Amino acid sequence: MAMEWGRWPALAARRLVLVAAICAFTAADGCLELHPPRVVVRHGDPVSVNCTVSTDHSSMGWAAPVDEVPNTPDVQFVTWRVESLTIWDLRPLCYANRPGKQCMERLSVTVYKPPDSVSVSSVNSTDSMVEGSQYQLKCEIQNIAPVQNLTVKWYKGDTLVHEDRDYVIKDGKSDREKAPVSVASIVLITANRTTNRTDDNVQYSCGAELDLGPEAPQPPLAVKSTPLNITVHYKPTINPIVTDLHVIHGYSAVLNCSAKGNPPPDIVWIFNGRQLPTEDSIYTISKTDDEGNYTCRANNSVGIHEETVRVIVTENYMPLIAGILVVLVLAISLAFCVIYSIYYKNKKMGHYSLKNVKLCTQNGNVAQNGNSLPMTRLPE
C-alpha cells in the first residue's frame, strides 16, 4: 500500500537508515545494474524497475519509502514495483549483500505533473494598447512539478519571442521544490502591429514546457494558454495625395483625402483656419472658392496627421483660343480660294488664232467632213 514519506512504518525507516549508513562506509563496485537506470513517471502512474546482480551474493532487496522489497536470499534480481506513485521526492536504493561488503545502486526517479491551467493576461488590464508604448503581460501557471525543469515560453502569434526561467514561485516555495507549485512569469512588450502592418490585432500566449530528459515523453510536455487578443491603437496616416492642383477659373474640382488609423480617424478639410463642409472626406471646390493651401486633417485619440494641397486657379482661355482657331481656319480657306482662282485662269484658259483657217460653207455649216476647225495657239 502506497504511503507518504512522513508516514513510513518505523521498521522501513530504520532499514533505510541502516542501508544509508552502510553506503557511507562501503563503495559500490558496479555489481548491480538497474533496468531502466532512470525513470520519469507521471504522478499517479505505475512504475517498475528491475535490479540485477552480476556477482556472488547472499541476498538482495530494495529500500524505498513505498513498496520496498525486503532482503531476499538466493535471487539474481528483484523488482521494485509501484501501482500508483504519489510520492514527489524519493530515491529508491537497490542493494546486494556480499561477504564482507554490500553493493548498492540508487535509482533516479522524477515525478512530474502537468499544470492545472496556463493563462495569460495584461497587468494593465486593458484590451487595447497604443503603438510604441510598453506594457506588462503575466503568465500564470497553476500546480506544476517539478519546477526545476520548467521553462516558460512567450509567443507573439506563432512566433517564439521570449523564454523565461527567472519566474516567480508563489507561496514562498523554493525552486528546489519537488511537489507542485504555482508560478508567474512577467514579460515587457512594446505594442506593435503585425510585421506587414496590415493587421491591428495581435495575439500573445505563453506556454509551460517541462524538459525532463530523454526518458520522458517526447516531444517535451508543453501546455499552452489561450491567446490574449490585443488591439493596437495608432495615430492616422494620410494616404498619398497630390501636392498641387490646377483648377480652371469658373470650373469646380474635387479634393479627396483618405487615411488609415485605429481608432478610425475623423477627416476634415481646412482653408484659412476654417473647417470646410465635407462628405465622406471629400470637398468640392466651387466656382467661387479661392486658390491657396487646403489642408486635410486626420485625427483620432492617438494623434493627428495633416497634408496640404496647393490649389492654383488659372484663367479659362479656351473660348479665346477657339475663336482664334476659327478665324485662322476661315482666313486660310479664303486665301486658298483666291490662289486657286488665279491659278486656274492663268493655267487652264489660253488665247487662240483663227488665221489661215479654211471654212466650209456647205449647207451653211462651219465644218468640213465632220472635223473640228484647226486652231493655232498664240504666244502669251
Short mmCIF file of the C-alpha atoms (twelve columns), coordinates in Angstrom:
data_MODEL
# 
_entry.id   MODEL 
# 
loop_
_atom_site.group_PDB 
_atom_site.id 
_atom_site.type_symbol 
_atom_site.label_atom_id 
_atom_site.label_alt_id 
_atom_site.label_comp_id 
_atom_site.label_asym_id 
_atom_site.label_seq_id 
_atom_site.Cartn_x 
_atom_site.Cartn_y 
_atom_site.Cartn_z 
_atom_site.pdbx_PDB_model_num 
ATOM 1   C CA . MET A 1   0.000   0.000   0.000    1 
ATOM 2   C CA . ALA A 2   1.460   3.380   -1.026   1 
ATOM 3   C CA . MET A 3   2.256   5.748   1.848    1 
ATOM 4   C CA . GLU A 4   3.541   9.356   2.036    1 
ATOM 5   C CA . TRP A 5   7.117   9.956   3.176    1 
ATOM 6   C CA . GLY A 6   6.077   11.258  6.596    1 
ATOM 7   C CA . ARG A 7   4.035   8.133   7.278    1 
ATOM 8   C CA . TRP A 8   6.550   5.374   6.769    1 
ATOM 9   C CA . PRO A 9   6.318   2.458   9.055    1 
ATOM 10  C CA . ALA A 10  9.050   2.722   11.659   1 
ATOM 11  C CA . LEU A 11  10.638  -0.526  10.541   1 
ATOM 12  C CA . ALA A 12  11.014  0.645   6.923    1 
ATOM 13  C CA . ALA A 13  12.568  3.893   8.102    1 
ATOM 14  C CA . ARG A 14  15.113  2.078   10.265   1 
ATOM 15  C CA . ARG A 15  16.054  -0.218  7.388    1 
ATOM 16  C CA . LEU A 16  16.609  2.730   5.032    1 
ATOM 17  C CA . VAL A 17  18.798  4.478   7.613    1 
ATOM 18  C CA . LEU A 18  20.784  1.278   8.071    1 
ATOM 19  C CA . VAL A 19  21.362  0.923   4.338    1 
ATOM 20  C CA . ALA A 20  22.412  4.556   4.052    1 
ATOM 21  C CA . ALA A 21  24.869  4.105   6.888    1 
ATOM 22  C CA . ILE A 22  26.394  1.081   5.208    1 
ATOM 23  C CA . CYS A 23  26.636  3.080   1.969    1 
ATOM 24  C CA . ALA A 24  28.725  5.671   3.745    1 
ATOM 25  C CA . PHE A 25  31.408  3.146   4.601    1 
ATOM 26  C CA . THR A 26  31.383  0.923   1.526    1 
ATOM 27  C CA . ALA A 27  31.810  1.699   -2.152   1 
ATOM 28  C CA . ALA A 28  29.834  0.106   -4.923   1 
ATOM 29  C CA . ASP A 29  31.884  -1.835  -7.428   1 
ATOM 30  C CA . GLY A 30  29.334  -1.966  -10.223  1 
ATOM 31  C CA . CYS A 31  27.900  -5.337  -9.317   1 
ATOM 32  C CA . LEU A 32  24.312  -4.078  -9.675   1 
ATOM 33  C CA . GLU A 33  22.501  -2.964  -12.809  1 
ATOM 34  C CA . LEU A 34  19.156  -1.162  -12.974  1 
ATOM 35  C CA . HIS A 35  16.710  -1.539  -15.849  1 
ATOM 36  C CA . PRO A 36  15.955  1.264   -16.613  1 
ATOM 37  C CA . PRO A 37  18.664  3.257   -14.783  1 
ATOM 38  C CA . ARG A 38  16.384  6.339   -14.576  1 
ATOM 39  C CA . VAL A 39  12.608  6.718   -14.631  1 
ATOM 40  C CA . VAL A 40  10.311  9.661   -15.304  1 
ATOM 41  C CA . VAL A 41  6.811   8.989   -14.007  1 
ATOM 42  C CA . ARG A 42  3.648   10.996  -14.177  1 
ATOM 43  C CA . HIS A 43  2.146   11.491  -10.730  1 
ATOM 44  C CA . GLY A 44  -0.243  8.615   -10.008  1 
ATOM 45  C CA . ASP A 45  1.082   6.335   -12.759  1 
ATOM 46  C CA . PRO A 46  2.672   2.915   -12.155  1 
ATOM 47  C CA . VAL A 47  6.412   2.316   -12.208  1 
ATOM 48  C CA . SER A 48  8.541   -0.824  -12.372  1 
ATOM 49  C CA . VAL A 49  12.360  -1.212  -12.217  1 
ATOM 50  C CA . ASN A 50  14.466  -4.396  -12.168  1 
ATOM 51  C CA . CYS A 51  17.682  -4.650  -10.211  1 
ATOM 52  C CA . THR A 52  20.092  -7.395  -11.336  1 
ATOM 53  C CA . VAL A 53  23.227  -8.594  -9.574   1 
ATOM 54  C CA . SER A 54  26.255  -9.836  -11.528  1 
ATOM 55  C CA . THR A 55  28.444  -11.287 -8.719   1 
ATOM 56  C CA . ASP A 56  28.145  -13.804 -5.920   1 
ATOM 57  C CA . HIS A 57  25.889  -12.610 -3.155   1 
ATOM 58  C CA . SER A 58  23.776  -13.930 -0.385   1 
ATOM 59  C CA . SER A 59  20.674  -11.737 -0.689   1 
ATOM 60  C CA . MET A 60  19.345  -8.537  -2.219   1 
ATOM 61  C CA . GLY A 61  16.410  -6.121  -1.982   1 
ATOM 62  C CA . TRP A 62  15.041  -2.597  -2.429   1 
ATOM 63  C CA . ALA A 63  14.963  0.123   0.230    1 
ATOM 64  C CA . ALA A 64  12.258  2.628   -0.658   1 
ATOM 65  C CA . PRO A 65  9.721   4.883   1.051    1 
ATOM 66  C CA . VAL A 66  6.933   2.994   -0.669   1 
ATOM 67  C CA . ASP A 67  6.532   -0.674  -1.647   1 
ATOM 68  C CA . GLU A 68  10.037  -1.618  -0.617   1 
ATOM 69  C CA . VAL A 69  11.320  -5.110  -1.457   1 
ATOM 70  C CA . PRO A 70  12.613  -6.950  1.628    1 
ATOM 71  C CA . ASN A 71  16.039  -8.555  1.743    1 
ATOM 72  C CA . THR A 72  15.569  -11.727 -0.321   1 
ATOM 73  C CA . PRO A 73  18.123  -14.591 -0.419   1 
ATOM 74  C CA . ASP A 74  19.192  -16.643 -3.427   1 
ATOM 75  C CA . VAL A 75  17.763  -14.429 -6.222   1 
ATOM 76  C CA . GLN A 76  19.521  -12.830 -9.159   1 
ATOM 77  C CA . PHE A 77  17.183  -9.859  -9.476   1 
ATOM 78  C CA . VAL A 78  14.464  -8.051  -7.607   1 
ATOM 79  C CA . THR A 79  11.789  -5.713  -8.974   1 
ATOM 80  C CA . TRP A 80  10.613  -2.539  -7.352   1 
ATOM 81  C CA . ARG A 81  7.039   -2.017  -8.462   1 
ATOM 82  C CA . VAL A 82  4.518   0.652   -7.504   1 
ATOM 83  C CA . GLU A 83  0.983   0.630   -8.891   1 
ATOM 84  C CA . SER A 84  0.403   4.339   -8.331   1 
ATOM 85  C CA . LEU A 85  3.336   6.571   -7.457   1 
ATOM 86  C CA . THR A 86  2.185   9.541   -5.379   1 
ATOM 87  C CA . ILE A 87  5.382   10.494  -3.554   1 
ATOM 88  C CA . TRP A 88  7.126   13.502  -5.058   1 
ATOM 89  C CA . ASP A 89  10.650  13.169  -3.665   1 
ATOM 90  C CA . LEU A 90  12.160  9.709   -3.403   1 
ATOM 91  C CA . ARG A 91  15.381  7.880   -4.232   1 
ATOM 92  C CA . PRO A 92  14.915  4.098   -4.009   1 
ATOM 93  C CA . LEU A 93  18.035  2.056   -3.336   1 
ATOM 94  C CA . CYS A 94  18.792  -1.423  -4.625   1 
ATOM 95  C CA . TYR A 95  21.326  -3.404  -2.556   1 
ATOM 96  C CA . ALA A 96  23.007  -6.812  -2.635   1 
ATOM 97  C CA . ASN A 97  24.770  -8.386  0.310    1 
ATOM 98  C CA . ARG A 98  28.156  -9.902  -0.379   1 
ATOM 99  C CA . PRO A 99  30.683  -11.428 2.023    1 
ATOM 100 C CA . GLY A 100 32.299  -8.540  3.827    1 
ATOM 101 C CA . LYS A 101 30.572  -5.741  1.949    1 
ATOM 102 C CA . GLN A 102 27.411  -4.567  0.213    1 
ATOM 103 C CA . CYS A 103 26.681  -3.445  -3.369   1 
ATOM 104 C CA . MET A 104 24.268  -0.527  -3.771   1 
ATOM 105 C CA . GLU A 105 22.735  1.361   -6.697   1 
ATOM 106 C CA . ARG A 106 20.394  4.304   -6.275   1 
ATOM 107 C CA . LEU A 107 17.548  4.854   -8.739   1 
ATOM 108 C CA . SER A 108 16.901  8.342   -10.130  1 
ATOM 109 C CA . VAL A 109 13.153  8.992   -10.074  1 
ATOM 110 C CA . THR A 110 11.467  12.121  -11.436  1 
ATOM 111 C CA . VAL A 111 7.777   12.525  -10.700  1 
ATOM 112 C CA . TYR A 112 6.069   15.130  -12.838  1 
ATOM 113 C CA . LYS A 113 2.653   16.712  -13.131  1 
ATOM 114 C CA . PRO A 114 1.257   18.864  -15.961  1 
ATOM 115 C CA . PRO A 115 -0.154  22.221  -14.853  1 
ATOM 116 C CA . ASP A 116 -3.793  22.532  -13.915  1 
ATOM 117 C CA . SER A 117 -4.012  25.669  -16.041  1 
ATOM 118 C CA . VAL A 118 -1.920  28.156  -18.019  1 
ATOM 119 C CA . SER A 119 -3.295  31.644  -18.627  1 
ATOM 120 C CA . VAL A 120 -2.052  34.995  -19.887  1 
ATOM 121 C CA . SER A 121 -3.354  38.446  -19.014  1 
ATOM 122 C CA . SER A 122 -2.381  42.099  -19.194  1 
ATOM 123 C CA . VAL A 123 -1.070  43.591  -15.976  1 
ATOM 124 C CA . ASN A 124 -2.533  46.917  -17.100  1 
ATOM 125 C CA . SER A 125 -5.991  45.342  -17.506  1 
ATOM 126 C CA . THR A 126 -6.683  46.691  -20.981  1 
ATOM 127 C CA . ASP A 127 -7.580  45.073  -24.274  1 
ATOM 128 C CA . SER A 128 -6.127  47.919  -26.349  1 
ATOM 129 C CA . MET A 129 -2.611  49.300  -26.445  1 
ATOM 130 C CA . VAL A 130 -1.039  52.357  -28.045  1 
ATOM 131 C CA . GLU A 131 1.550   51.572  -30.701  1 
ATOM 132 C CA . GLY A 132 5.103   52.123  -29.465  1 
ATOM 133 C CA . SER A 133 4.155   52.026  -25.767  1 
ATOM 134 C CA . GLN A 134 5.323   49.316  -23.361  1 
ATOM 135 C CA . TYR A 135 3.082   47.019  -21.368  1 
ATOM 136 C CA . GLN A 136 3.460   44.077  -18.996  1 
ATOM 137 C CA . LEU A 137 1.888   40.684  -19.640  1 
ATOM 138 C CA . LYS A 138 1.610   37.998  -16.971  1 
ATOM 139 C CA . CYS A 139 1.613   34.239  -17.482  1 
ATOM 140 C CA . GLU A 140 0.195   32.237  -14.556  1 
ATOM 141 C CA . ILE A 141 0.874   28.507  -14.288  1 
ATOM 142 C CA . GLN A 142 -1.006  26.568  -11.632  1 
ATOM 143 C CA . ASN A 143 0.323   23.455  -9.859   1 
ATOM 144 C CA . ILE A 144 3.157   22.119  -11.967  1 
ATOM 145 C CA . ALA A 145 6.003   19.802  -10.990  1 
ATOM 146 C CA . PRO A 146 8.935   19.660  -10.927  1 
ATOM 147 C CA . VAL A 147 9.573   23.385  -11.187  1 
ATOM 148 C CA . GLN A 148 13.304  22.829  -11.760  1 
ATOM 149 C CA . ASN A 149 12.529  21.539  -15.253  1 
ATOM 150 C CA . LEU A 150 10.074  24.282  -16.178  1 
ATOM 151 C CA . THR A 151 10.628  26.814  -18.962  1 
ATOM 152 C CA . VAL A 152 8.022   29.496  -19.648  1 
ATOM 153 C CA . LYS A 153 7.789   30.380  -23.332  1 
ATOM 154 C CA . TRP A 154 6.173   33.502  -24.759  1 
ATOM 155 C CA . TYR A 155 4.677   33.682  -28.237  1 
ATOM 156 C CA . LYS A 156 3.506   36.506  -30.481  1 
ATOM 157 C CA . GLY A 157 1.162   34.745  -32.835  1 
ATOM 158 C CA . ASP A 158 3.027   31.534  -33.624  1 
ATOM 159 C CA . THR A 159 6.484   33.093  -33.196  1 
ATOM 160 C CA . LEU A 160 8.522   32.394  -30.075  1 
ATOM 161 C CA . VAL A 161 9.661   35.771  -28.708  1 
ATOM 162 C CA . HIS A 162 10.973  35.014  -25.201  1 
ATOM 163 C CA . GLU A 163 11.977  32.172  -22.874  1 
ATOM 164 C CA . ASP A 164 11.872  32.678  -19.109  1 
ATOM 165 C CA . ARG A 165 13.435  30.637  -16.319  1 
ATOM 166 C CA . ASP A 166 13.534  33.554  -13.903  1 
ATOM 167 C CA . TYR A 167 9.879   33.268  -12.974  1 
ATOM 168 C CA . VAL A 168 8.336   33.904  -9.555   1 
ATOM 169 C CA . ILE A 169 7.341   30.894  -7.462   1 
ATOM 170 C CA . LYS A 170 4.240   31.649  -5.435   1 
ATOM 171 C CA . ASP A 171 3.635   30.997  -1.719   1 
ATOM 172 C CA . GLY A 172 7.328   31.486  -0.971   1 
ATOM 173 C CA . LYS A 173 8.308   27.978  -2.035   1 
ATOM 174 C CA . SER A 174 11.823  27.065  -3.110   1 
ATOM 175 C CA . ASP A 175 12.935  26.425  -6.678   1 
ATOM 176 C CA . ARG A 176 14.148  23.014  -5.416   1 
ATOM 177 C CA . GLU A 177 10.640  22.019  -4.510   1 
ATOM 178 C CA . LYS A 178 9.639   18.624  -5.892   1 
ATOM 179 C CA . ALA A 179 5.920   18.937  -5.195   1 
ATOM 180 C CA . PRO A 180 3.649   21.029  -7.447   1 
ATOM 181 C CA . VAL A 181 3.964   24.795  -7.246   1 
ATOM 182 C CA . SER A 182 2.336   27.756  -8.970   1 
ATOM 183 C CA . VAL A 183 4.498   30.259  -10.825  1 
ATOM 184 C CA . ALA A 184 4.093   33.602  -12.558  1 
ATOM 185 C CA . SER A 185 6.149   34.964  -15.434  1 
ATOM 186 C CA . ILE A 186 6.028   38.627  -16.446  1 
ATOM 187 C CA . VAL A 187 7.261   39.931  -19.796  1 
ATOM 188 C CA . LEU A 188 7.582   43.513  -21.038  1 
ATOM 189 C CA . ILE A 189 6.335   44.067  -24.577  1 
ATOM 190 C CA . THR A 190 6.211   47.013  -26.959  1 
ATOM 191 C CA . ALA A 191 2.844   47.278  -28.658  1 
ATOM 192 C CA . ASN A 192 3.220   46.964  -32.423  1 
ATOM 193 C CA . ARG A 193 1.097   45.788  -35.269  1 
ATOM 194 C CA . THR A 194 1.883   42.684  -37.282  1 
ATOM 195 C CA . THR A 195 5.117   42.638  -39.269  1 
ATOM 196 C CA . ASN A 196 3.497   43.831  -42.502  1 
ATOM 197 C CA . ARG A 197 1.481   46.421  -40.519  1 
ATOM 198 C CA . THR A 198 -1.750  45.328  -42.125  1 
ATOM 199 C CA . ASP A 199 -3.415  43.914  -39.008  1 
ATOM 200 C CA . ASP A 200 -4.356  45.993  -35.956  1 
ATOM 201 C CA . ASN A 201 -4.921  42.889  -33.805  1 
ATOM 202 C CA . VAL A 202 -2.095  40.805  -32.334  1 
ATOM 203 C CA . GLN A 203 -2.148  37.715  -30.136  1 
ATOM 204 C CA . TYR A 204 0.140   36.851  -27.243  1 
ATOM 205 C CA . SER A 205 0.233   33.498  -25.490  1 
ATOM 206 C CA . CYS A 206 2.512   31.661  -23.086  1 
ATOM 207 C CA . GLY A 207 3.351   28.027  -22.582  1 
ATOM 208 C CA . ALA A 208 4.687   25.823  -19.778  1 
ATOM 209 C CA . GLU A 209 7.252   23.303  -21.002  1 
ATOM 210 C CA . LEU A 210 8.755   20.531  -18.861  1 
ATOM 211 C CA . ASP A 211 12.037  19.254  -20.262  1 
ATOM 212 C CA . LEU A 212 12.515  16.026  -18.326  1 
ATOM 213 C CA . GLY A 213 15.206  14.434  -20.452  1 
ATOM 214 C CA . PRO A 214 15.233  11.601  -22.983  1 
ATOM 215 C CA . GLU A 215 13.448  9.190   -20.612  1 
ATOM 216 C CA . ALA A 216 10.384  11.442  -20.555  1 
ATOM 217 C CA . PRO A 217 7.662   11.592  -23.211  1 
ATOM 218 C CA . GLN A 218 8.880   13.222  -26.407  1 
ATOM 219 C CA . PRO A 219 8.489   15.939  -27.511  1 
ATOM 220 C CA . PRO A 220 8.688   17.602  -24.068  1 
ATOM 221 C CA . LEU A 221 5.414   18.112  -22.277  1 
ATOM 222 C CA . ALA A 222 4.047   21.546  -23.172  1 
ATOM 223 C CA . VAL A 223 0.782   23.236  -22.234  1 
ATOM 224 C CA . LYS A 224 -0.123  26.493  -23.952  1 
ATOM 225 C CA . SER A 225 -2.505  29.223  -22.855  1 
ATOM 226 C CA . THR A 226 -5.442  30.585  -24.760  1 
ATOM 227 C CA . PRO A 227 -4.176  33.577  -26.805  1 
ATOM 228 C CA . LEU A 228 -4.699  37.065  -25.460  1 
ATOM 229 C CA . ASN A 229 -6.127  39.278  -28.202  1 
ATOM 230 C CA . ILE A 230 -4.747  42.802  -28.152  1 
ATOM 231 C CA . THR A 231 -5.974  45.690  -30.286  1 
ATOM 232 C CA . VAL A 232 -3.195  48.111  -31.210  1 
ATOM 233 C CA . HIS A 233 -4.197  51.766  -31.462  1 
ATOM 234 C CA . TYR A 234 -2.058  54.026  -33.642  1 
ATOM 235 C CA . LYS A 235 -2.260  57.564  -34.977  1 
ATOM 236 C CA . PRO A 236 -3.599  58.234  -38.503  1 
ATOM 237 C CA . THR A 237 -1.507  58.158  -41.636  1 
ATOM 238 C CA . ILE A 238 -2.907  60.012  -44.661  1 
ATOM 239 C CA . ASN A 239 -2.626  58.141  -47.932  1 
ATOM 240 C CA . PRO A 240 -0.577  59.951  -50.631  1 
ATOM 241 C CA . ILE A 241 -2.374  62.894  -52.271  1 
ATOM 242 C CA . VAL A 242 -1.373  65.461  -54.922  1 
ATOM 243 C CA . THR A 243 0.535   68.490  -53.685  1 
ATOM 244 C CA . ASP A 244 -0.519  70.907  -56.483  1 
ATOM 245 C CA . LEU A 245 -3.991  71.034  -58.029  1 
ATOM 246 C CA . HIS A 246 -4.654  73.299  -61.031  1 
ATOM 247 C CA . VAL A 247 -8.265  74.452  -61.366  1 
ATOM 248 C CA . ILE A 248 -9.621  76.435  -64.361  1 
ATOM 249 C CA . HIS A 249 -11.451 79.570  -63.329  1 
ATOM 250 C CA . GLY A 250 -15.175 79.029  -63.417  1 
ATOM 251 C CA . TYR A 251 -14.916 75.246  -63.072  1 
ATOM 252 C CA . SER A 252 -15.198 73.010  -59.980  1 
ATOM 253 C CA . ALA A 253 -12.732 70.393  -58.697  1 
ATOM 254 C CA . VAL A 254 -12.707 67.683  -56.040  1 
ATOM 255 C CA . LEU A 255 -10.352 67.350  -53.062  1 
ATOM 256 C CA . ASN A 256 -10.263 63.771  -51.803  1 
ATOM 257 C CA . CYS A 257 -8.443  62.564  -48.697  1 
ATOM 258 C CA . SER A 258 -8.237  59.143  -47.018  1 
ATOM 259 C CA . ALA A 259 -6.283  57.899  -44.014  1 
ATOM 260 C CA . LYS A 260 -5.624  54.745  -42.021  1 
ATOM 261 C CA . GLY A 261 -5.612  54.682  -38.240  1 
ATOM 262 C CA . ASN A 262 -7.052  52.949  -35.206  1 
ATOM 263 C CA . PRO A 263 -9.494  54.042  -33.937  1 
ATOM 264 C CA . PRO A 264 -10.710 55.097  -37.419  1 
ATOM 265 C CA . PRO A 265 -9.807  58.786  -37.831  1 
ATOM 266 C CA . ASP A 266 -12.086 61.732  -38.467  1 
ATOM 267 C CA . ILE A 267 -11.109 63.531  -41.700  1 
ATOM 268 C CA . VAL A 268 -11.811 67.217  -42.453  1 
ATOM 269 C CA . TRP A 269 -10.598 69.852  -44.944  1 
ATOM 270 C CA . ILE A 270 -9.415  73.234  -43.643  1 
ATOM 271 C CA . PHE A 271 -8.829  76.501  -45.554  1 
ATOM 272 C CA . ASN A 272 -7.575  79.681  -43.909  1 
ATOM 273 C CA . GLY A 273 -8.282  78.218  -40.458  1 
ATOM 274 C CA . ARG A 274 -11.890 77.434  -41.368  1 
ATOM 275 C CA . GLN A 275 -13.253 73.894  -41.481  1 
ATOM 276 C CA . LEU A 276 -14.939 73.204  -44.797  1 
ATOM 277 C CA . PRO A 277 -18.082 71.135  -45.255  1 
ATOM 278 C CA . THR A 278 -17.074 67.657  -46.406  1 
ATOM 279 C CA . GLU A 279 -18.867 64.481  -47.344  1 
ATOM 280 C CA . ASP A 280 -17.020 61.179  -46.917  1 
ATOM 281 C CA . SER A 281 -13.753 63.152  -46.580  1 
ATOM 282 C CA . ILE A 282 -14.372 64.811  -49.976  1 
ATOM 283 C CA . TYR A 283 -14.593 68.589  -50.537  1 
ATOM 284 C CA . THR A 284 -15.744 70.045  -53.846  1 
ATOM 285 C CA . ILE A 285 -14.088 73.305  -54.863  1 
ATOM 286 C CA . SER A 286 -16.799 75.567  -56.323  1 
ATOM 287 C CA . LYS A 287 -16.504 78.392  -58.829  1 
ATOM 288 C CA . THR A 288 -16.355 80.943  -56.023  1 
ATOM 289 C CA . ASP A 289 -13.552 79.314  -53.978  1 
ATOM 290 C CA . ASP A 290 -10.158 80.966  -53.767  1 
ATOM 291 C CA . GLU A 291 -6.820  79.486  -54.564  1 
ATOM 292 C CA . GLY A 292 -4.387  78.750  -51.769  1 
ATOM 293 C CA . ASN A 293 -3.432  75.954  -49.375  1 
ATOM 294 C CA . TYR A 294 -6.141  73.467  -48.470  1 
ATOM 295 C CA . THR A 295 -5.230  71.166  -45.544  1 
ATOM 296 C CA . CYS A 296 -6.520  67.634  -44.973  1 
ATOM 297 C CA . ARG A 297 -6.523  66.793  -41.260  1 
ATOM 298 C CA . ALA A 298 -6.990  63.236  -39.934  1 
ATOM 299 C CA . ASN A 299 -7.203  62.773  -36.167  1 
ATOM 300 C CA . ASN A 300 -8.116  60.153  -33.588  1 
ATOM 301 C CA . SER A 301 -7.459  59.592  -29.880  1 
ATOM 302 C CA . VAL A 302 -3.796  58.735  -30.548  1 
ATOM 303 C CA . GLY A 303 -2.688  61.620  -32.770  1 
ATOM 304 C CA . ILE A 304 -3.104  63.931  -35.771  1 
ATOM 305 C CA . HIS A 305 -1.712  63.857  -39.304  1 
ATOM 306 C CA . GLU A 306 -2.025  66.724  -41.823  1 
ATOM 307 C CA . GLU A 307 -1.248  67.071  -45.520  1 
ATOM 308 C CA . THR A 308 -1.597  70.246  -47.632  1 
ATOM 309 C CA . VAL A 309 -2.731  70.667  -51.244  1 
ATOM 310 C CA . ARG A 310 -1.948  73.927  -53.055  1 
ATOM 311 C CA . VAL A 311 -4.871  74.890  -55.282  1 
ATOM 312 C CA . ILE A 312 -3.878  77.059  -58.258  1 
ATOM 313 C CA . VAL A 313 -6.711  78.786  -60.178  1 
ATOM 314 C CA . THR A 314 -5.916  79.534  -63.841  1 
ATOM 315 C CA . GLU A 315 -7.880  81.669  -66.319  1 
ATOM 316 C CA . ASN A 316 -10.075 79.963  -68.891  1 
ATOM 317 C CA . TYR A 317 -8.532  80.789  -72.279  1 
ATOM 318 C CA . MET A 318 -10.394 78.127  -74.168  1 
ATOM 319 C CA . PRO A 319 -13.102 80.395  -75.739  1 
ATOM 320 C CA . LEU A 320 -10.438 82.865  -76.930  1 
ATOM 321 C CA . ILE A 321 -8.294  80.067  -78.311  1 
ATOM 322 C CA . ALA A 322 -11.315 78.555  -80.055  1 
ATOM 323 C CA . GLY A 323 -12.222 81.936  -81.647  1 
ATOM 324 C CA . ILE A 324 -8.671  82.449  -82.876  1 
ATOM 325 C CA . LEU A 325 -8.656  78.980  -84.396  1 
ATOM 326 C CA . VAL A 326 -11.943 79.659  -86.209  1 
ATOM 327 C CA . VAL A 327 -10.592 82.957  -87.649  1 
ATOM 328 C CA . LEU A 328 -7.412  81.232  -88.750  1 
ATOM 329 C CA . VAL A 329 -9.335  78.448  -90.458  1 
ATOM 330 C CA . LEU A 330 -11.541 80.967  -92.298  1 
ATOM 331 C CA . ALA A 331 -8.568  83.085  -93.350  1 
ATOM 332 C CA . ILE A 332 -6.703  80.067  -94.624  1 
ATOM 333 C CA . SER A 333 -9.769  78.867  -96.528  1 
ATOM 334 C CA . LEU A 334 -10.285 82.279  -98.163  1 
ATOM 335 C CA . ALA A 335 -6.633  82.550  -99.142  1 
ATOM 336 C CA . PHE A 336 -6.774  79.115  -100.667 1 
ATOM 337 C CA . CYS A 337 -9.822  80.033  -102.764 1 
ATOM 338 C CA . VAL A 338 -8.180  83.219  -104.098 1 
ATOM 339 C CA . ILE A 339 -4.956  81.476  -105.002 1 
ATOM 340 C CA . TYR A 340 -6.789  78.666  -106.682 1 
ATOM 341 C CA . SER A 341 -8.916  81.048  -108.748 1 
ATOM 342 C CA . ILE A 342 -5.895  82.945  -110.051 1 
ATOM 343 C CA . TYR A 343 -4.024  79.786  -110.876 1 
ATOM 344 C CA . TYR A 344 -6.988  78.335  -112.773 1 
ATOM 345 C CA . LYS A 345 -7.394  81.391  -115.005 1 
ATOM 346 C CA . ASN A 346 -3.720  81.577  -115.902 1 
ATOM 347 C CA . LYS A 347 -3.009  77.917  -116.427 1 
ATOM 348 C CA . LYS A 348 -6.257  76.444  -117.718 1 
ATOM 349 C CA . MET A 349 -7.566  79.200  -120.051 1 
ATOM 350 C CA . GLY A 350 -5.403  80.353  -123.133 1 
ATOM 351 C CA . HIS A 351 -5.610  82.657  -126.384 1 
ATOM 352 C CA . TYR A 352 -6.235  81.002  -129.787 1 
ATOM 353 C CA . SER A 353 -5.806  82.286  -133.502 1 
ATOM 354 C CA . LEU A 354 -8.217  81.581  -136.412 1 
ATOM 355 C CA . LYS A 355 -5.736  82.704  -139.065 1 
ATOM 356 C CA . ASN A 356 -5.382  80.509  -142.227 1 
ATOM 357 C CA . VAL A 357 -8.486  78.544  -141.397 1 
ATOM 358 C CA . LYS A 358 -10.453 77.227  -144.360 1 
ATOM 359 C CA . LEU A 359 -14.090 77.475  -143.825 1 
ATOM 360 C CA . CYS A 360 -16.628 75.146  -145.367 1 
ATOM 361 C CA . THR A 361 -19.813 76.827  -146.243 1 
ATOM 362 C CA . GLN A 362 -21.565 73.747  -147.462 1 
ATOM 363 C CA . ASN A 363 -25.029 73.689  -146.104 1 
ATOM 364 C CA . GLY A 364 -24.153 76.875  -144.269 1 
ATOM 365 C CA . ASN A 365 -22.193 74.976  -141.563 1 
ATOM 366 C CA . VAL A 366 -18.757 75.944  -140.421 1 
ATOM 367 C CA . ALA A 367 -17.368 72.406  -140.594 1 
ATOM 368 C CA . GLN A 368 -15.647 70.132  -143.052 1 
ATOM 369 C CA . ASN A 369 -16.283 66.452  -143.237 1 
ATOM 370 C CA . GLY A 370 -17.379 66.492  -139.623 1 
ATOM 371 C CA . ASN A 371 -13.922 67.657  -138.424 1 
ATOM 372 C CA . SER A 372 -13.417 70.495  -135.988 1 
ATOM 373 C CA . LEU A 373 -11.723 73.687  -137.014 1 
ATOM 374 C CA . PRO A 374 -7.926  73.723  -136.663 1 
ATOM 375 C CA . MET A 375 -6.634  76.349  -134.279 1 
ATOM 376 C CA . THR A 376 -3.150  77.718  -133.528 1 
ATOM 377 C CA . ARG A 377 -2.390  78.878  -130.033 1 
ATOM 378 C CA . LEU A 378 -0.982  82.369  -129.851 1 
ATOM 379 C CA . PRO A 379 2.092   83.027  -127.827 1 
ATOM 380 C CA . GLU A 380 1.429   84.596  -124.488 1 
# 
